[in-house]
Amino acid sequence: MFLRIETLESFFDNIKDLQEEMPILTSQKMVIEEDINLGKLEGKFPTRQVEEWLQKARKAENEVNQLLDVHLDGGNDRYHRSSLNCSMCYNYKQSKRAAQMLDEVKLLINSCNFQTLVADKRSPFKAVEKMPVPSLMVQKAASDILRRLLGFLNNDKVKNIAVWGMGGVGKTTLVRNLNNELFSSLSESFNMVIWVQVSKELDLRVIQFQIAERLKLDLEEAETTRRRANRLRQRLMTKDKLLFILDDVWEKIDLEVVGIPQGEDHPCCKVLLTTRFFDVCREMMIDEAVKVNVLGQQDAWKLFAESAGNVVSLPHIEPLAREISRECCGLPLAIKTLGRSMRETTKIELWKNAICQLRKSSPFFKSIENEVFVPLSLSYVSLKSMVLQQCFLYCCLYPENYSIKVSELIQCWIAEGLIDDNHQTIEESFNNGIALVEILKDACLLDHGEAIGTVKMHDVIRDVAIWLSQREVEFGFFSQSGSSLPDMPNKLHKSYTRVSFMRRTLTKLPDCLRDSSGLTVLFLQGNHFKKIPDEFFKELGALRVLNLSDTKITSLPSSLLQLHELRALFLGDCCSLENLPPLDALYKLQVLDLSRTPLRKLPKGMGKLKNLSELNLSHTPCLENIEAGIISGLSSLEILDMSFSAFNWDSNCGVEQRATFDELLSLDRLSVLHIRLDTANCLASRSAWLKMLRRFNIQISPRPRDSDYLLDRCDEKRVILRGVNLLQEDLEGLLSSASALDFVTCAGTSGLSEIAHARHWCGLVSLKSLTITNCDWLKSLVNAEFIKPTMLPNLEHLVLNRLKNLEAILDGIVPKGGCLGKLKSIEVLYCPRLLTVISYSLLRQVQNIEEIKVRGCERIKCIVKGGVLNETLPHLKLIEIRDMVELRAVCSSIPAWPNLELIEVSKCPMLKKLPRSVCSSASMTEIRGDLRWWNRLIWEDDMSKSIVQRRFQACLDNASFTGEDSR
């Protein structure tokens, strides 16, 4: 009885306690529910314990609220006994219920201490998902790229990385190997690596759903792109270190629109992409772009043998298999496809047929067409204009593995109208052409050629171009270049408008080409025919480009003069062509190339070619007569090349009816000039005219020299003085306009600065390049006594070659920063009296030096005489040293060369130590040298040697220096 009374008496206390405890429980429940909702955004769900607690808390909350609703006085927190109005029994039961509920609420509050509120309902995240891919560890080049990529990934300053290269070169295979490398060894570098497969047809929705799937985040189809991006970004911001691998990117992807955090939003988020197009790298602000090149011959053979099977080891099959492997030119996609197509094929006839078909650029297996040609042709399809597509197909007119002169290619494009030359100068049209070439190179459809200023097609890409030209009938390309068939057909298909029989060993031409009235381009260069039939060009009235260079012709037929639409005529290297017919009928001609021909005079009427803008008469050793008025009549002439021609332009020659230098001065549009003069007299007062030229190469020499001595760089104004007395010639006006200067076997006095001072050369302030060869009088380049106010302040490249008496480059102390302050490269060859290259005084001046090359200087014991600590050559990247029998040290002090990338040493037997900076430089990529020399080096410790050892590459003494053959 007393317990019941006690229970009844405590009822109001329990109600009061419940009123105090319930807000605590409610607050705990709300916090947990909020955390659960956030967790669901990350694809996580509450644990079972949490769900059970929530159920109990919600039940308790409902029951307590019901109890309080009955016993609370409308808004007051006071309870009144008179308000119960119930029996004693009812009150007792309610009091007991309140006590139980209070105990339960307190228990729930005390048990709310969960270590894990939410967890993945599905399988847990993996930082990296391993991908099936063949290993590349046996391929050295690929392994080197992998190491570079791993270095970039570990470099906090590098955020965006690209792997680019032509289709089928193995970019995806390389990056999959990188992904697996992260999986196996460096997974701790990133909390998550997300692989996204992009495609030619960019679809942001597909990209977003791939990322969401990796994050186990459910996106809704009905959501907008922006809404999906916000949800992805919110989830990704919870990850500390992220790597996105975007494979096969064809155009710029706006990462912010996708939802990938960038920049300060997430400083630990990196992006690595693969693409065929370097333009994508530019548009996506790539920090480091790594190009993947084709395989070397040995790696290519290994891959082909792996794909073709054991049959390639059979003695009668192996030579043919190796030939097919070579035809693929190192392209992995072609190698694997051809290898699989020939797998376990034992019939020798099938191997021979495969080689024959490959040489015809024919996809003889359906798998080759579907798996090689079609995928590679997508790069062509992606070109943004029909002009670009035609420019690409144009290159298949040249033979396989042929280095095409870019200038010639652009000349053809202009002549064909692919580049609009209306109201444009040659320079503007040429720049337009360069832009087109660069677009094709950036798309990996063209590559660098063997020589400067050339490009070439990969053989498989050329096969694709020929395959495409057979389908793109409206463009009219037909290429038979490079084949060895001796005869040319006398009739072409009407759809052919651009035709090439280049280098086909043709010994004769048909009498005429029938049904070819629409032909606009005809390539016949590099053939052996000696005569062109008189009627050969009769039906080719639409021809715009004709190339007959490097043939054996002795004359041109009369039907040539019927080509009234001809814009470009190439006759270079026609070594038997001594005379030309009158060319005035070719009044639309814009380009005429007569280089390397034995012409003795220019044809009559040539001065009437009012549209001629480019004339090449270089290397014409027999050209001694140009009639007066011919050159001055070429009123549109912009480019004239007469380098190494026998014609004498000296205005004082006194020969009547002969062109003089004044005719050149009358050409208002002339912008590029290459000529040789006996003296500089006719240029003495022509500095203003010289400054108007965009580019020139003027050689002052008493006699013509047929040599390719130091071909000019693009856009430079080069003067070559050969056998000139510098103390007598009036060179002030000429040298004031020059950006490049070469002294070859000239006469002078002890120092160049002394001559410049005496002859008022104004310190040669415009020079960027200087080469001095075989000038025995030279003892110093710059003497401190003769630099008022400065000397060579803008010089960037210096070559000193075979100077018997040179003792110092800089003699004395000069004010810091002016003289030679912009020098980037210095090359010193065979200067027997020189004791060092960079002296104490010179070191202060050349703080921008990037390359040092030294060879054959027998008295030099040290290349760089170290100075004070802050003069460290911070930009030095390359050192090449050869044939230095007395060399003991590269630098006399402890140098700090933080950007040194390559050092090469050959035939330096006394050099026992490398500079410490070689061991410590993070930028050092390679050390080349003789193996015997390397094995004799002395190291400070084993650690230094081990660091450098992996960068060493043994090599033969086969490198050539710029000035070595410049005699």
DRENVEXMAR-774368 format. One record per residue (C-alpha): residue in one letter; x, y, z. Coordinates in pm, whole numbers, plus 50000, padded with zeros to 5 digits. Example, Ala and Ser with C-alpha at 12.3 -4.5 7.8 and 13.67 -1.06 7.14 Angstrom:
BEGIN
a512304955050780s513674989450714
//
This chain:
BEGIN
m500005000050000f502805023650091l504705014949762r501675023649558i501275055949744e504985063349688t504625055549319l501595077449300e503405105249481s506445103449241f504255106348931f504635143648905d508405141448953n508685115748671i506645137548442k508935166648520d512055145348456l510635132948126q510035168448024e513725176048088e515205144347931m513145142747612p514765173247444i518145156147492l516935124347323t515225143947046s518425163546979q520485131446960k517985116146719m518035146646491v521865147246477i521985110246385e519295114546118e521215143845967d524445123245956i522555094645793n521205117845522l524705130645448g525995095145440k523385085445184l524765112344953e528025092644962g526305059644897k526455049345264f523675035945490p523085034045869t524365003746055r521904978746203q522614990946558v521865026646459e518645016746285e517464997646596w518305027246822l516395050946596q513325028446601k513365027646981a513975065147005r511075073046771k508765049446963a509775064547297e509305099447158n505755091947044e504755075747373v506205103247591n504525129747381q501175112247424l501695110347800l502695146747824d499765157747609v497365142047860h498985155748174l500335189248062d498205219048137g497815237647807g501155254647787n502125255348157d504775232648291r502965228148624y500885197848708h497845199548934r496405171149135s492865184449088s493215180748711l493555143248721n489835136948793c490525099548771s490395071049004m493305062549231c493925030849026y494205049448698n496615074248851y498765046448983k499075029848639q500005062648470s502625069648737k504165035448686r504185040348306a505925073848342a508625058248560q509265030748299m509415055648015l511845077248203d514135047348253e513925039047880v514645074747772k517695076447999l518915042847862l518585055147501i520455087047585n523285068247752s523565042347469c523955068747193n527705065047155f528105047346817q531595044446668t530125040346317l526885056646216v526945048445843a528815023445628d528905011045269k525984988545210r527724975544899s531314963844863p533894988045008f535785013044787k539085003244630a541605031044586v542635016744248e540824991144035k543234968243852m542744965843475p543584938043229v546474949043009p549694934042867s552854944443050l555194970142897m558174963443120v560164947942833q559824980142631k562455004742749a560845035742596a557475027442753s559105020443089d560845054043074i557535071643008l555925053143298r558685065443527r558175100943405l554435099043461l554895085443813g557255114343880f554635139343763l551985122843980n554225127144283n555005163344199d552615186844380k553215214044122v551895192443837k548105189943833n547155181543475i549075156043266a548545144142909v549745113742721w549365120942351g550295104942022m548895090941700g546045066141704g547095030441772v550455039841924g549615024842263k548505054142480t545705034742649t547925004542705l550545027042862v548095044343096r546465011443196n549904999443297l550295031443498n546955024643669n548104989643760e551425002943883l549475025244123f547414995044225s550404973344306s552904997344455l551765032844512s548065030344593e548635051444903s549435081044674f545725085844604n542585078944802m540915070644476v541875066344109i538855070443880w539115057543521v536765074543275q536385061842921v535685091642697s534915088242325k534925107642000e531325118742057l531635137642385d528735130742623l529045147142965r526165126343100v528015094043026i531155107643192q529215118243500f527545084243536q530915066343504i532295087443790a529125081943996e529345044343948r532915044644076l531785065144376k528735042744432l526565073444403d523085070444254l522385097543999e518995103343845e518495104643466a516055133243511e518645154943688t520265183443498t523975182843416r524535210443672r522665191643945r524665159843878a527905180143879n527055195444218r526355161244368l529555146644224r531605176144346q530095173444694r531035136644711l534525141744563m535345169144813t535275142345086k538285125144925d541735138445014k543725127644707l542095120644372l543395110344030f541135110843727i542315091643419l540375103443114d541075079842825d540625088842457v539805125942479w538975141542140e538095176742243k538205200042543i536255187742845d535075214143091l535925196443415e533935221043624v530805213643424v531375176343476g531775181143852i535505174043886p536945198944139q539865219544014g542435244244144e542015257944493d538695239644535h540635207144563p544415211644544c545005173944568c542935164844262k544935155343951v543855147443596l545715125343348l544295122242998t545135104842671t544495121242338r545545121041974f545555158741957f548065182442108d545475209742064v543465192642340c546525195742566r546625233142503e542905238842556m542855218742879m545835237743024i548025206943057d551075211743278e553075182543135a552415166042797v554255133642715k554255121742355v554215084542286n556225075241979v556155043441774l558135012841881g561735007241792q562514979341549q563454953941817d560374960142034a558194960041723w559514926041622k558894911741970l555294923841960f554734910141609a556224876341700e554034874642009s550944881941798a551804859241505g552894829341711n555684803941680v555384802541301v557674832841274s560584812341404l560484789541098p563564796240884h561604801840560i559004824140731e561104845940961p562624869040691l559154875640548a557664880840893r560364905940977e559624924140652i555914926840742s556874938741088r559024966040933e556134976440706c554124984741020c556785010641110g556485004741483l552745011841517p551474987141781l547874986441651a549034976541301i551634952241435k549154933241654t546424932841389l548734920341114g550374895741350r547024880641448s545964879741083m549074859440994r549034838241310e550214802441249t550124808040871t552704784240727k552224789140350i555054810740224e552884822939936l550494839640181w553354857940351k554684870340016n551214881539912a550804900440240i554044919540175c552944927539819q549554940439932l551094961040211r553354978539962k550254987339762s548685002840074s545854977740043p543874965040347f543954929140218f542484915240542k539084927340657s540524929141008i543114954340888e540414976740746n538124973741049e540704973541327v543404996441183f542205018340897v538765027241036p539985037241386l542895057141244s540645074540990l538695090141277s541535115241319y540935125740958v537185127841011s537775150141314l539605176541110k537515207841128s537375217040759m537475201940413v540565223040347l542435205440627q541255171640501q542555179340153c545855192240293f546225159040474l545395138040167y547815159639965c550695144240158c549915109140029l551025121139685y554585117539816p556295083439858e556325064940188n558915075740444y559595107040237s560505139740406i558365166540242k559615202240230v557055223140414s557755253140190e557035232439878l553875218240033i552595253040112q553495265339765c551305237639620w548435245339858i548555282139759a548705273639388e545715250339427g543675276039615l543585256439940i545145287340092d543475319239977d546205342839859n543915371439760h545115403939912q547765385040109t551525386740099i553575355140061e554475357940427e550815358840532s549935329540308f552975310340430n552015316340792n548545303340710g550145272340562i552355267440868a549225268841085l547635241240874v550765219740899e550885224241276i547235213841309l548025181741118k551095175941334d549135182341653a546615156341533c549505131641481l548665129441111l552055144241020d555385141541197h558735158941182g560815149740878e564475140140870a565655175640802i564725209540941g561735223840758t560325190140651v557445167740754k556525132140674m553685107540711h553935075740911d553685047640656v550495033440807i548915068140818r549855071940451d548165038640375v545065051740551a545265084040347i545425064440021w542535042640139l540555074140221s541415090539888q539765061239711r536575068639906e536705106739899v536255106939522e535315143739507f538845153439616g540385135139319f543615121939474f545435093539299s548885083539420q551215059439244s554385074639389g557245052339486s556245021239293s558755005939055l556535001338749p558265015938442d555235027638241m552755055438293p549195051138163n548065073637877k544595077238025l543435085338375h540045081738538k537995113338498s537605116838873y541365120538921t542395156938954r545515153939170v547875127139048s551345115939151f553785093338967m556675106339176r559815084739201r558355056838996t561495050738786l559625061038471t561885061038168k559355075137924l556055093437919p553015086537698d552485109037398c549605125937577l547275121837871r543775116537735d540565125737917s542505145338179s541135180038123g540255183238493l543755175238617t545085202838847v548155186239003l550745164138836f553805151039022l556465135538797q559595144038997g562315118839067n561885099038743h564385089438474f562715101038154k564815123737936k562175137437702i558645150337734p556585143937418d555505175637237e551765169237284f552015156437641f550435187237804k547915194037527e544815182937719l545935195138061g544645230738036a543445231338400l546825221838545r547885244238835v550855225438984l553505207638778n556575191838933l559285179538696s562215183538934d565015157838957t564365143538611k566715139138316i564935162738079t567035184437850s564235206937727l560565215337774p557915208237504s555945235437332s552675221937478l553865234437819l553045269637702q549365259937676l549125256238053h547555290238106e546255281138454l549675269938582r550615285738915a553605265239028l556355250138813f559125230238978l562255222838768g564865220639044d567665194739017c567085189638644c570805185638588s570575184238206l568205213538154e570385240838001n567765261637819l564155271737865p561575283037609p559955317237650l557665315037952d555605346537904a552525325537808l552425312138165y551145345738285k549455331738600l552645315738724q553355323939088v556205299739180l559145290538959d561915267839089l565025265538871s567495256639145r570415233239083t570115235038706p572865242538451l570975272038301r573255297738144k570645324938107l567045332038188p564575328937898k563285358837707g559905372137804m560295360338162g560005396438278k556335395438171l555405371438451k553665398438650n552165373738900l555425356138984s556025359639356e558725333339420l561805326739206n564445301439309l567745303939120s569965289939397h572905267539311t573045277738944p576795276838880c576455284038507l574025312938528e576155342038418n573705362638219i570375378038317e569135403138064a568365437938182g564715443038265i563845406838346i564135410238724s562695445338743g559735433338533l558715408238803s556645434138983s554995408939222l558245392239324e558505387739701i561105360039735l564295357439532d566855330639612m570135333339422s572425318939688f575445301639537s574625314039190a577355324338947f575605356538853n577475387838963w575225415439095d577985440839135s576575473138993n580005484738871c580615455938634g580065478138330v578395451538112e575555465437901q572175448037860r572705429838186a570735431038512t572225452838784f571685456039156d569425485839094e566785461938954l566555445439295l566085479439456s563115485839226l561145455539352d558685471639589r557285438739723l560585420739772s560805407340130v563225377740114l566565379239933h569455354339909i572395366039700r576195366639672l578165398339608d581835403539530t581985433639759a579695452839989n580045484739790c576535484239645l575115480539998a577125508740151s574205532740160r571375507740154s570795501440526a567235515240507w566415491840218l567935462340401k565845469440708m562705467140493l563505431040401r561895404940623r564745380440573f567995379740381n571115358840336i573845379740180q577255364740119i580155388240049s582825367639879p585335374639601r584255342839424p581225319739431r581425289739659d578915261839600s578435251039958d575595246640204y577545266040464l575285274240758l571845275340603d569835303940745r567275299641015c563745311540963d563225349040983e566875357641030k568945383240845r572265366040787v575455380840649i578335357940551l581715374440503r584135350640335g587715361640257v586855398040334n589295423440479l587305437040773l589525467440805q588865478940447e585295469940352d582515494540432l580245471340629e578575494940874g575215497140696l575065459840621l575975448440971s573585472641138s570705453140978a572055418041036s570785394441306a573265366641216l576875371341112d579545347240992f583225355340948v585005329140737t588755332840668c588565370540697a591455394640755g591515417041062t593355426141377s593705410541723g590195415641862l586695417641717s585685445441955e588725465141842i587615462641478a584025471041567h585255501841752a587535513041470r584995506941192h582025521741381w579985489841393c578085502841696g578805472741912l576925449341673v573845454441888s571405437441646l573305404541631k571715373341779s574055347941619l577805350341553t580115324441398i583835329941343t585825304141147n589475302441037c590345338041137d593905333341261w594315369641364l591725367741640k593185367141993s590065377742184l586435382142098v585775411342332n588405434142482a587285455642774e589165485442633f587015486942319i583415484442432k581835518442438p579155516642559t578675479042511m579395450042278l577105422242154p574375429242411n571745408242228l573915379142113e572295345242185h574425320141990l578215320441955v580385296141757l584195299141756n585745274441514r589405267641426l590865299841563k594585292541602n595455322541815l592335327342027e593415331842390a590275345642555i586645351442474l586425380942709d589625399542791g589295421443099i586425431443325v583345447543171p580195461643335k577965432943442g574855424443240g575405442942910c578085425842705l577025390042615g574305391942878k571745373242662l574055345642544k572255311742544s574705288542368i578435288142312e580345263642096v584125263142080l585965240041840y589665234541777c591055265841939p594515253242049r595625283242259l592445288042458l592885279442829t589255280342942v585825286642791i583995305043070s586555326443254y585945344443583s585095376543401l582885359443142l580995340043411r579595372743546q578145380843203v576635348043081q574095340343352n571535330743083i573725304342918e571855271742842e574325251542632i578105247742636k579825226642368v583595222942346r585735201542118g589365196942030c590795225142244e594005208042351r595165232342623i591915236342815k592065220043159c588845234643297i585685245043109v584215268943368k586345289143607g584045291243909g583405324944065v581395336544362l578535315244488n575665335344343e577005331443987t575735296443936l574645294543567p571065288143676h569785281243325l572515257143209k570885226143057l573515209342838i577265203642838e579005185142554i582765179142571r584785160042311d588435153742225m589855173042521v593105155442603e594155178442893l590755184443050r590825178243427a587585194443543v584325207543410c584265234643675s586995247043908s584615253144201i581535235244334p578895246144083a575175248944139w573495241043808p569925233243913n568545228643561l571285207243409e569625180043199l572335163742989i576105160342993e578055142242722v581755133842740s583885116842475k587625111842449c588535131242762p590925106742932m592085130443210l588595139443330k588215117843643k585365135243824l581975149443736p580655181143900r578635175444215s575645192044049v575455162343813c574675140044111s572375164644287s570405179443995a566795167744000s566425177543634m569315155643511t567915130343264e570935115543086i574715112643094r576375100342776g579955089742737d582535063542653l582125032342862r585865030642940w585835066643066w582775059743280n584365029743447r587425050443546l585505078843712i586195086444077w583195091444305e582865108444643d580755079444770d578795049444647m575515067844690s576505094344435k577505067744186s574285047944229i572185079244177v573915087543852q574425051943726r570855047543604r571115079243396f574265068343212q574055058642845a577165044842674c577525058942325l579835060342027d581575092141918n579105100441642a577635134041740s578275163341510f578835198741624t577335228341442g580515243841322e582725213441278d582545212140900s582345249440851r585655255640686
//
